[in-house]
Amino acid sequence: MQRTEGHKPETESQPGTGASEARRKVDLLQSFIRSSIDDVGRKRRLNQNKATTVKMLILCMSGGATILLGLNLGPVAEQPFKNVAFALSSLVTVFNALEPFFNYRALWVEHERANAGFFQLKDRLEYYITGRTDAELDLKEIEKFYDEYEHVWATLNQAWNQQRLQYDKTLKHGP
């Protein structure tokens, strides 16, 4: 899980440039947040769609196999239906085995959390700057907002790494 690299805003300012520096940093941070909301939101939707698709495929194949095994269409049709049911059951096993590796649902949830974090940060930053002149923007406060931005990314990356480590442990030692 990687993000597009941004540069941490500088905390040192030269005399007479603090206000414009603070405004540039706010503008830059707002663009980082907007980009992150778009990126994480897109990945959240992608993981949500994949998780839903995998679950629906498993459900449909399992149900289809059960229905095919229950049909009584005579001896001529019975064997082909049993073969298809067996193939569907095998596919259900494969999908169930692969699902924990990809773990789209967990990634969907983590991206949802990160997106909420970015939206909260966006709202708090907008609240902070509303009604303030550029000269009233405090570089230390802006740094705190940037640190929070970095924290949201770090938390998402940590969750993604944890998912991979958990799966690796399962492979080595079993469930």
Buried (B, 14 or more C-beta within 10 A) or exposed (E): BEBEEBEEBEEEBEEEEBBEBBBBBBEBBBEBBEBBBEBBBEBBEBBBEBBEEBBEEBEEBBEBBEEBBEEEEEEEEBEEBBEBBEEBBEBBEEBEEEBBEBBBBBBBBBBBBBBEBBBEBBEEBEEBBEEEEBEEBEBEBBBEBBEBBBEBBEBBBEBBEEBEEEBEEEEEEEE
